[in-house]
């Protein structure tokens, strides 16, 4: 098992409610608290870069918290390389 495997994740989060921006910003703020990860945002999605286990553990925790809001949708693309360099 390669514990130093780097991954890149492209995340789109859709809280299905009228006030959808605050939950998105909250999710991004929570992801930015993980010092071992790099988080970049744009108008379409959020990208997270880092060690596989660091990224997946953070996503597991923060998506779970976001799912406390009913009818939340996440779309993830996970790539087993560090695209931050590219």
N, C-alpha and C positions, 0 to 999 in steps of 0.2 A: 504494500500500500504506500503510495506516494503522499506523504503528509505535507509536502510543500507545493502540491498542485495548485496552480493559480486558475481562477475562473473569472468570467465576466458575466453579469446578469443584466438583462434589459427588462425593466419592470414597467408595466402600465397598470395603474390602480384606478378603478371606477367605483366609487361609492355611489350607489344608485339612490340618490336623494337630492332634493332641491339645493341644499347647501353642500355641494360636493368639494369645494376647494379647501375648507378647513381640515377635513380628514386627510386629504392628500398632503398638505403642508405638514401636518402632525406626523404622518408616516415618514416623510423626508427628514424632518428634524430628529426623529428618533433614530433613523439610520445613520445620520451624521454624528451621533454620539459614540459610535464604535470607532475608536482611534486606529484600529488595525485595518480598516476598510477605507477605500476611496469611493466617494459618492459624487456623481455628477448628474445634474438635471438639465432638461431642456423643455420646450413646450409640449413635447409628445410623450416623454418617458423619463425614467430615472435609471441610470446605470450604476452598478455596484461592482467594484473590482477588489480582489483580494484572495487570500488563501481559502481553498474550498470549504474547510470546516468552519472557519471564521464567518464567511459569508452565509453559509447555509444555517448555522446556528442563529445568527442575527435575523435572517429572514424568517425562520421558524417562529422565533419569539415575536417579532414585530407584525408579521401577518396574522398570527393568532390574536394579538391585541386588536388589530384592525377589524378582524372578523367579529368582534363584539358589537360592531355596528352592523345591523342586519342588511342583507343584500349588498355585500361588498364583493367586487370581482377583481381578481388579480390575474394578469397575463404575464408570464415569465418566459424569457428565452435565456437559456443557460449554455454558455460556451466554455469548453475546457481549455481556455488559453486566456492570457491577460491582454485584452484588446486596448487597455488604457495606453499602452506604449505606441499603438498604431495611429 
